[in-house]
């Protein structure tokens, strides 16, 4: 049972479920060996015991792994874990085209056409590898965040040499081609029909057919004409209307026969949207009179192409057909594409079920001189007797026999000639262009050496497709489009995916951004970061001061970018010294050395030893304070001495007088008279 958080083969960590289909579930995972995200598709447990389903699942991986194109999801690995089969694919971070249409509705014509071209290029790459997708729908088209379009889910893809799907109608019914809905032969034109429906939905924002059941919708694809785009949107560009009309024709032969032709018209439509340059094949109507010019009649007689002769054989009566059955069998052996007609041709081919009078239209002469009927072209010579109908019929049979025998002889001669040519090349030392060469493995080789080695083998068209790689050394081959051991012609285009080294980008300027903003931006680019802090008087706390490497430097995705973040202004501390007993000058000097300020106070003290010295400090010795902190110190001083204050003394008053001294003998003044 697959669950989030588990590890597969000690390599892939399952992160989340991102999708589910009829046969498989898809999970996002991380490859810890290569350090990248991948998508892993697990075959559902109920199908793992079914050998047919397992085989189909493995074919999907092999088919998709052979594709190497920017518009196709790459396949990295296929394996089995505890009985569960899985495929490891490229992880595309984005949404499906279906989600994009649901979100935005009808897309602008230019945008829809640009998307269609990228889808078509992916499908063309598959067709060139003989792979039919068989399930083209918006759900299988991914749009990355960068706008890159990728086709995915080759869950029902098979090579064109595989058998038809017969009773097993696969794919989504809203986009299924008529022949696929009938269980008929499916080829490149079936993908083109489904592509046309997808393009229709992008342009109009709606599906052409809907119903109550898948059967009713499938029947509409078989029986009903796709409603014209012009009925849903006003002023629809002529070229777009015609391209979609040609893609969605009921009969494959009336559609684009190759994706390259469709892409050419789409690119022209981008430039000239209102120009009517799309060529639609005319639809033949049963039993209608078909007029042809003399030149066309002559070409029909002279060329007798394989397709026309085959159709003539189909038009014969049952007895005539039996007559040439032996030639028909031989013809089918080498030209099987004209044999084994499916039910779709029984019901819809204008050449089926014709009676012997199917060519009666040639019996009616037209008055127009420019056109004559088939019989009129063979005018009777004067005097020549007209052949009876039986003889004419026999002549036609003989003509057909001759053509069939001629074709068989040409095929035999071609096979014999090819063998002789191959045998003649054995001792010449030179390879002929028609000789098949066995492909070798050039993975991990230097491209120059790989190309030289392939050219030595006889390959003449070797190209490099450069892609960035975080794991493969620059210049070495990562992948090759032709598998080792396959036998291919020497002029086959060999595309080697070559590493251009690690992806390089220019580091943006994150100075002044917050730490969170810078880390988030780097994470979106897939780049890791580390944080270093630094004090700064100019840069606000929490913002980036600088980066290492500096902004503008070319870096790869495995570079770890250092973000230097501001801690704000630096605050320095100092330890308060013991100042008790120091003189005032000593205390001030000690504080100044520590970048601390001194504030002095004086206080009387009774101790003569404390006179002029610090007796107290505001911060205890050994405590930590910030620089420039003010420390208050108290200096002891001697107490101040003042004289005692007493009232003045009055002289004593003696009897005998009012004034001091009284009346003394011998006079009135103190001291009396001298003796």
C-alpha positions in Angstrom: 0.0 0.0 0.0 1.5 3.3 -1.1 1.3 6.0 1.6 2.7 9.5 2.1 6.1 9.5 3.9 7.2 6.0 2.9 10.4 5.4 0.9 10.6 3.3 -2.3 13.9 1.4 -2.7 15.5 3.8 -0.1 15.5 6.4 -2.8 12.1 7.9 -3.5 10.2 9.6 -0.7 6.5 9.8 -1.3 5.3 13.3 -0.6 1.7 13.6 -1.8 -0.9 12.1 -4.1 -1.4 14.3 -7.2 -3.6 12.3 -9.5 -5.5 9.1 -10.2 -6.6 7.2 -13.3 -8.3 4.0 -14.3 -5.2 1.9 -14.0 -2.9 3.9 -11.8 -2.3 6.5 -9.1 0.3 9.3 -9.4 2.3 10.6 -6.5 4.8 13.5 -6.1 8.0 12.2 -4.6 11.6 13.3 -4.0 14.5 11.4 -5.4 17.1 11.7 -2.6 19.8 10.2 -4.8 19.6 13.1 -7.4 17.9 15.6 -5.1 15.0 16.4 -7.4 11.2 16.1 -7.4 9.7 13.4 -9.6 6.2 12.0 -10.3 5.7 8.3 -9.8 2.8 6.4 -11.3 1.9 3.2 -9.5 -0.2 0.5 -11.1 -3.3 -0.1 -8.9 -3.0 -3.3 -6.8 -6.0 -4.9 -8.4 -4.3 -4.9 -11.8 -0.8 -6.1 -10.6 -1.9 -9.7 -10.8 -3.2 -9.3 -14.3 -0.4 -10.1 -16.8 -2.1 -8.2 -19.6 -2.4 -5.0 -17.6 1.2 -5.3 -16.4 2.4 -5.8 -19.9 0.4 -2.7 -21.0 1.9 -0.8 -18.1 5.4 -1.8 -19.1 4.8 -0.9 -22.8 3.7 2.5 -21.6 7.1 3.0 -19.9 9.1 1.7 -22.9 7.1 3.8 -25.4 7.4 7.0 -23.4 11.1 6.5 -22.5 11.9 6.4 -26.2 10.6 10.0 -26.6 12.9 12.9 -26.2 11.2 16.2 -26.7 10.6 19.4 -24.7 6.8 19.0 -25.1 6.7 15.4 -23.8 7.0 14.4 -20.2 10.2 12.4 -19.7 10.4 9.0 -18.2 13.3 8.3 -15.9 12.8 4.8 -14.6 10.5 1.8 -14.5 10.6 -0.8 -11.7 8.6 -3.0 -9.3 8.4 -2.7 -5.5 6.9 -5.4 -3.3 4.7 -6.5 -6.2 3.6 -3.0 -7.2 4.8 -1.8 -10.6 5.7 1.9 -11.0 7.1 4.4 -13.5 9.3 7.4 -12.4 8.6 10.5 -14.6 9.5 14.1 -14.8 7.6 16.2 -12.3 5.9 19.2 -13.8 5.0 21.9 -11.3 1.8 23.3 -12.7 -1.8 22.5 -13.7 -3.6 20.5 -16.4 -4.9 22.2 -19.5 -8.4 21.1 -18.4 -8.0 23.0 -15.1 -6.7 26.0 -17.0 -9.8 26.0 -19.3 -12.2 25.5 -16.3 -10.5 28.4 -14.6 -10.4 30.9 -17.5 -13.1 29.7 -19.8 -12.7 30.4 -23.5 -9.1 31.2 -24.3 -8.0 34.0 -26.6 -7.4 32.7 -30.1 -3.6 33.5 -30.1 -3.1 31.8 -26.7 -5.1 28.8 -27.7 -3.2 28.5 -31.0 0.2 28.8 -29.3 -0.8 26.1 -26.8 -2.1 23.9 -29.7 1.2 24.2 -31.5 3.2 23.0 -28.5 0.8 20.1 -28.0 1.1 19.3 -31.7 4.9 19.3 -31.5 4.7 16.7 -28.7 2.3 14.5 -30.6 4.4 14.8 -33.7 7.5 13.6 -31.8 5.5 10.5 -30.7 4.2 9.9 -34.2 7.8 10.1 -35.6 8.7 7.3 -33.1 5.7 5.3 -34.4 3.7 5.8 -31.2 0.0 6.7 -31.2 -1.1 8.4 -28.0 -4.7 7.3 -28.3 -5.9 9.4 -25.3 -5.3 13.1 -26.3 -7.4 15.2 -23.9 -6.8 18.4 -21.8 -6.3 16.3 -18.7 -3.2 14.8 -20.3 -1.7 18.2 -21.2 0.3 19.9 -18.4 1.1 23.6 -18.2 4.2 24.4 -16.0 4.5 27.6 -14.0 6.8 28.9 -16.8 4.1 28.3 -19.4 5.7 25.2 -20.9 3.3 22.7 -22.5 4.0 19.0 -22.0 2.0 16.0 -23.2 1.8 13.2 -20.7 0.1 9.8 -19.9 1.0 7.3 -22.5 -1.1 4.8 -20.6 -2.8 3.5 -23.6 -0.2 4.3 -26.2 1.1 1.6 -28.5 3.4 1.5 -31.5 1.6 1.7 -34.9 2.6 -1.9 -35.6 0.5 -3.2 -32.8 -2.9 -4.8 -33.2 -6.1 -2.7 -33.1 -7.8 -2.2 -29.8 -10.9 -4.1 -31.1 -13.4 -4.4 -28.3 -11.5 -2.4 -25.8 -12.4 1.3 -26.4 -10.0 3.2 -24.3 -9.6 7.0 -23.7 -12.0 9.7 -22.7 -15.2 9.6 -24.6 -15.5 13.4 -25.1 -12.4 13.4 -27.2 -12.5 9.9 -28.8 -12.3 9.6 -32.6 -15.1 7.9 -34.6 -12.9 4.9 -35.6 -11.7 4.5 -32.0 -15.3 4.6 -30.7 -16.2 1.8 -33.2 -13.2 -0.3 -32.2 -11.6 0.2 -35.6 -8.1 0.7 -36.8 -6.4 3.6 -35.0 -3.5 5.7 -36.5 -2.0 9.2 -36.4 -5.2 10.6 -37.8 -7.1 9.4 -34.7 -4.8 11.6 -32.5 -5.4 14.5 -34.9 -9.2 14.1 -34.4 -8.8 14.2 -30.6 -6.4 17.1 -31.0 -9.1 19.0 -33.0 -11.6 18.5 -30.1 -9.1 19.8 -27.6 -8.4 22.8 -29.8 -12.2 23.3 -30.2 -12.6 23.3 -26.4 -9.8 25.9 -26.0 -11.3 28.2 -28.6 -14.9 27.9 -27.6 -14.7 27.0 -23.9 -17.2 24.1 -24.6 -17.2 20.5 -25.8 -18.9 19.7 -29.1 -20.8 16.7 -27.8 -22.3 15.8 -24.5 -24.9 13.3 -23.3 -26.3 11.2 -20.5 -23.9 8.3 -21.0 -20.6 7.5 -22.6 -22.4 5.4 -25.2 -24.6 8.3 -26.3 -21.5 10.6 -26.6 -19.6 8.0 -28.5 -22.5 7.7 -31.0 -22.5 11.4 -31.6 -18.8 11.3 -32.5 -19.6 8.5 -35.0 -22.8 10.0 -36.4 -23.0 13.8 -35.9 -21.0 16.6 -37.4 -19.0 18.7 -35.0 -20.8 22.1 -34.6 -18.9 24.9 -36.4 -16.8 27.1 -34.2 -18.5 30.1 -35.8 -21.8 29.1 -34.2 -20.4 29.6 -30.7 -18.2 32.6 -31.1 -18.7 35.7 -33.2 -16.2 36.8 -35.8 -14.3 33.5 -35.4 -11.1 33.7 -37.6 -11.6 31.8 -40.8 -8.4 29.8 -40.6 -9.2 28.6 -37.1 -12.7 27.5 -38.1 -11.3 25.6 -41.1 -8.4 23.9 -39.2 -10.8 22.6 -36.6 -13.3 21.5 -39.3 -10.5 19.5 -41.1 -9.2 17.9 -37.9 -12.6 16.7 -36.9 -13.8 15.1 -40.1 -15.6 11.7 -39.6 -13.5 10.0 -42.2 -9.8 9.8 -41.5 -8.9 10.4 -45.2 -10.5 13.8 -45.0 -8.5 15.0 -42.0 -4.9 16.1 -41.9 -2.8 13.0 -42.8 0.3 14.1 -40.8 0.8 16.3 -37.7 3.5 18.2 -39.6 0.8 19.5 -42.1 -1.5 20.5 -39.3 1.4 22.4 -37.5 2.2 24.3 -40.7 -1.4 25.5 -40.9 -1.5 26.4 -37.2 1.7 28.5 -37.5 0.3 30.2 -40.6 -3.0 30.9 -38.7 -1.0 32.9 -36.1 0.2 35.2 -38.8 -2.9 35.3 -41.0 -5.9 34.2 -38.9 -8.5 35.4 -41.3 -7.0 34.0 -44.5 -8.8 30.9 -45.9 -5.8 28.7 -46.8 -6.9 25.4 -45.4 -7.7 22.8 -48.1 -10.5 20.4 -47.3 -10.8 17.2 -49.3 -14.2 17.0 -51.1 -16.5 14.3 -49.8 -17.6 11.8 -52.4 -21.4 10.9 -52.5 -22.6 7.4 -53.3 -24.1 6.9 -56.7 -23.3 10.5 -57.7 -22.2 11.3 -61.3 -18.5 12.1 -61.2 -17.3 14.0 -64.2 -13.6 14.0 -65.2 -11.6 15.7 -67.8 -9.8 13.9 -70.7 -6.5 14.4 -68.9 -7.8 12.8 -65.7 -9.2 9.9 -67.6 -5.9 9.4 -69.4 -4.0 9.5 -66.1 -6.4 7.0 -64.6 -5.8 4.6 -67.4 -2.1 5.0 -67.6 -1.2 5.1 -63.9 -3.6 2.6 -62.4 -2.5 3.4 -58.8 -2.6 0.7 -56.2 -5.4 2.4 -54.3 -7.7 2.7 -57.3 -7.0 -0.8 -58.4 -7.7 -2.1 -55.0 -11.0 -0.2 -54.9 -11.9 -1.6 -58.3 -11.4 -5.1 -57.0 -13.6 -4.3 -54.1 -16.3 -3.2 -56.5 -16.6 -6.5 -58.4 -19.4 -8.9 -57.8 -18.8 -11.8 -55.4 -18.1 -14.1 -58.3 -15.6 -11.8 -59.9 -13.9 -11.3 -56.5 -13.5 -15.0 -56.0 -11.9 -15.3 -59.4 -9.1 -13.1 -58.3 -8.8 -14.3 -54.7 -5.4 -15.8 -55.3 -4.1 -12.4 -56.5 -5.8 -10.6 -53.7 -4.1 -12.8 -51.1 -0.7 -12.2 -52.5 -1.5 -8.5 -52.7 -2.5 -8.4 -49.1 0.7 -10.0 -47.9 2.8 -7.1 -49.0 0.3 -4.2 -48.9 -1.6 -5.1 -45.8 -2.8 -1.5 -45.3 -5.3 -2.0 -48.1 -6.5 -5.3 -46.7 -8.4 -6.4 -43.6 -10.8 -3.5 -43.8 -12.4 -2.6 -40.5 -16.0 -2.1 -39.8 -15.6 1.6 -40.2 -15.0 1.1 -43.9 -17.9 -1.3 -44.2 -20.2 1.4 -42.9 -18.8 4.6 -44.3 -16.4 4.0 -47.2 -18.0 5.3 -50.4 -16.4 2.5 -52.3 -18.0 -0.4 -50.3 -21.1 -2.3 -51.3 -21.1 -0.9 -54.9 -23.1 -2.9 -57.4 -21.9 -3.6 -60.9 -23.5 -0.5 -62.1 -21.4 1.7 -59.7 -19.7 3.2 -62.6 -22.8 4.0 -64.6 -22.0 7.6 -64.1 -19.5 7.3 -66.9 -22.3 6.2 -69.3 -23.9 9.6 -69.3 -22.4 12.0 -71.8 -22.0 15.6 -70.6 -22.7 18.5 -73.0 -19.6 20.3 -71.6 -16.7 19.9 -74.1 -14.2 20.0 -71.2 -15.5 16.8 -69.6 -16.2 13.3 -71.1 -17.2 10.1 -69.5 -14.9 7.1 -69.2 -16.4 5.2 -72.1 -16.6 8.3 -74.3 -12.8 8.7 -74.0 -12.4 5.3 -75.7 -14.3 6.3 -78.8 -15.0 3.6 -81.3 -12.8 3.8 -84.4 -14.8 4.1 -87.7 -15.8 0.8 -89.0 -14.9 -1.1 -85.8 -17.5 -3.3 -84.3 -18.6 -2.4 -80.7 -17.8 -5.1 -78.2 -20.7 -6.7 -76.3 -21.1 -6.1 -72.5 -19.8 -9.5 -71.6 -16.6 -9.0 -73.6 -16.1 -5.6 -72.1 -16.4 -7.1 -68.7 -13.9 -9.8 -69.5 -11.4 -7.1 -70.8 -11.7 -5.3 -67.5 -11.0 -8.5 -65.6 -7.9 -9.2 -67.7 -6.7 -5.6 -67.1 -7.0 -6.0 -63.4 -5.3 -9.4 -63.4 -2.4 -7.9 -65.4 -2.0 -5.0 -62.9 -2.1 -7.3 -59.9 0.5 -9.7 -61.4 2.7 -6.7 -62.3 2.6 -5.5 -58.7 3.6 -8.9 -57.4 6.5 -9.1 -59.8 7.7 -5.6 -58.8 7.5 -6.6 -55.1 9.5 -9.8 -55.7 12.1 -7.9 -57.7 12.4 -5.2 -55.0 13.0 -7.9 -52.3 15.5 -9.8 -54.4 17.3 -6.6 -55.4 17.5 -5.4 -51.8 19.1 -8.7 -50.7 21.5 -8.7 -53.6 22.5 -5.1 -52.8 23.1 -6.0 -49.2 25.1 -9.0 -50.1 27.2 -7.0 -52.5 28.1 -4.5 -49.8 29.7 -7.1 -47.5 33.2 -7.0 -49.0 33.3 -3.4 -50.3 34.0 -1.8 -47.0 31.4 0.9 -47.8 27.9 1.0 -46.3 24.9 1.5 -48.5 22.2 3.9 -47.3 19.6 1.1 -47.4 21.6 -1.1 -45.0 20.4 -1.3 -41.4 23.0 -0.5 -38.7 22.8 -1.7 -35.1 22.6 1.2 -32.7 25.1 1.2 -29.8 25.0 2.7 -26.4 26.8 6.1 -26.2 25.4 7.2 -22.9 28.0 8.9 -20.5 30.4 9.4 -23.5 31.6 12.8 -24.5 29.5 14.0 -27.3 32.4 14.6 -29.7 33.6 11.0 -29.1 30.0 9.6 -29.4 29.4 11.4 -32.6 32.6 10.2 -34.1 31.9 6.7 -33.1 28.4 6.7 -34.6 29.7 8.3 -37.8 32.3 5.5 -38.0 29.4 3.0 -37.9 27.7 4.7 -40.8 25.3 7.1 -39.2 25.2 10.4 -41.1 22.7 12.5 -39.2 23.9 12.9 -35.5 22.7 15.9 -33.6 23.0 17.2 -30.0 20.3 18.6 -27.9 21.8 20.4 -24.9 20.0 20.4 -21.6 21.1 21.5 -18.1 22.0 18.8 -15.6 22.9 19.0 -12.0 24.4 15.5 -12.0 26.0 14.9 -15.4 29.3 16.4 -16.4 29.2 19.1 -19.1 29.5 17.7 -22.6 28.5 14.1 -21.8 25.6 12.3 -23.3 22.6 11.9 -21.0 20.1 10.1 -23.3 19.8 8.9 -26.9 16.6 8.8 -29.0 17.4 5.4 -30.5 17.7 2.4 -28.2 20.8 0.3 -28.0 20.5 -2.8 -30.2 17.8 -1.4 -32.5 18.6 -1.8 -36.3 18.0 1.4 -38.2 19.0 3.1 -41.5 22.2 5.1 -41.6 20.4 8.3 -42.5 18.1 8.1 -39.5 18.3 11.2 -37.4 20.1 10.4 -34.1 19.5 12.9 -31.4 21.8 12.8 -28.3 20.7 14.7 -25.2 23.9 16.3 -24.0 24.6 18.0 -20.7 25.4 21.7 -20.9 26.4 21.6 -17.2 24.6 22.9 -14.2 21.9 25.5 -14.7 23.4 28.9 -14.2 21.6 32.1 -13.2 22.5 35.5 -12.0 22.0 36.1 -8.3 19.5 38.9 -7.6 20.1 41.7 -5.2 18.5 40.9 -1.9 20.1 43.8 0.2 17.5 45.6 2.2 15.0 42.8 2.0 13.9 41.0 5.2 15.5 37.6 6.0 12.1 35.9 5.3 11.7 37.6 1.9 15.2 36.7 0.7 14.9 33.1 1.9 11.5 32.6 0.2 12.8 34.0 -3.1 15.8 31.7 -3.1 13.7 28.7 -2.2 11.4 29.3 -5.2 14.5 29.1 -7.4 15.6 25.9 -5.8 18.6 27.5 -4.1 19.5 26.8 -0.4 20.6 29.6 1.9 22.3 30.0 5.3 22.1 32.9 7.7 24.9 35.0 9.3 24.1 37.9 11.6 26.1 41.1 12.0 25.8 44.4 14.0 25.0 47.4 11.9 24.4 51.0 12.7 23.0 51.7 9.2 20.8 48.6 8.4 17.6 47.9 10.3 17.5 44.8 12.5 16.4 41.6 10.5 17.2 43.0 7.0 19.9 41.7 4.7 23.2 43.7 4.8 24.9 41.8 1.9 25.0 38.3 0.3 27.8 35.9 -0.4 28.3 35.5 -3.4 27.5 39.1 -4.2 24.4 40.2 -6.2 25.0 39.7 -10.0 27.3 36.7 -9.6 26.6 33.7 -11.9 25.7 30.7 -9.7 24.4 27.2 -10.2 21.4 25.7 -8.3 23.6 23.7 -5.9 25.2 27.0 -4.6 24.4 27.8 -1.0 23.9 31.5 -0.7 24.9 33.2 2.6 22.6 35.9 3.7 24.2 38.4 6.1 21.5 39.8 8.3 21.6 42.9 10.6 21.4 42.6 14.3 21.1 46.4 14.7 23.6 48.7 16.4 26.1 46.9 18.6 25.7 47.5 22.4 29.1 47.0 24.2 29.3 46.3 27.9 31.9 47.0 30.7 32.6 45.6 34.1 32.5 48.2 36.9 35.9 48.2 38.8 36.3 48.5 42.6 36.9 52.2 43.2 36.7 52.2 47.1 39.8 53.7 48.5 40.9 55.3 45.2 41.6 59.0 45.0 39.2 61.0 42.9 41.7 61.3 40.1 42.4 57.5 40.1 38.7 56.7 40.0 38.0 59.0 37.1 40.9 57.6 35.1 39.8 54.0 35.7 36.2 54.8 34.6 37.4 56.7 31.5 39.5 53.7 30.3 36.3 51.6 30.4 34.3 54.2 28.5 32.2 54.9 31.6 31.4 58.4 32.9 32.1 59.6 36.5 29.9 61.8 38.7 31.5 63.0 41.9 29.8 63.7 45.2 31.5 64.7 48.6 30.7 63.6 52.0 32.3 64.4 55.4 33.8 61.6 57.3 35.2 61.2 60.8 38.0 58.9 59.6 41.1 60.9 58.6 42.2 57.9 56.4 39.2 58.5 54.1 39.9 62.1 53.5 40.1 62.6 49.6 39.3 59.0 48.8 36.3 57.1 47.4 34.2 55.9 50.2 31.1 54.8 48.1 30.2 54.0 44.4 26.7 53.7 42.8 27.3 50.4 40.9 28.8 47.5 42.7 32.3 46.3 41.7 32.1 43.4 39.2 28.7 44.4 37.8 28.2 44.7 34.0 26.9 47.9 32.5 26.7 49.3 29.0 29.4 51.6 27.8 28.8 55.3 28.6 27.0 54.5 31.7 27.5 57.1 34.5 29.0 55.8 37.7 28.5 58.0 40.9 31.5 58.0 43.3 31.5 59.6 46.8 34.7 61.2 48.1 35.3 61.5 51.9 36.3 65.0 53.3 37.3 66.4 56.6 34.5 67.9 58.7 34.5 71.8 58.7 35.5 73.5 62.3 33.7 76.8 63.3 34.5 79.2 66.5 31.9 79.1 69.3 29.4 82.0 69.2 28.9 83.9 72.8 27.0 87.1 73.8 29.3 90.3 74.7 30.3 90.7 78.4 29.1 94.0 80.2 31.3 95.7 82.9 30.0 95.5 86.5 28.1 98.5 87.8 29.6 100.0 91.2 27.6 102.1 93.8 28.0 105.9 93.9 27.5 106.6 90.3 25.5 105.7 87.3 28.4 105.1 85.0 30.7 102.3 85.3 33.5 103.0 87.7 31.2 105.3 90.0 32.6 108.2 91.9 36.1 107.5 92.8 38.0 109.7 95.1 40.1 112.2 93.4 38.0 112.8 90.3 35.2 111.8 88.0 37.1 109.7 85.4 38.2 106.2 85.8 41.6 106.0 87.3 41.0 109.0 89.6 43.8 111.3 90.3 47.3 110.4 90.4 48.7 110.5 93.7 
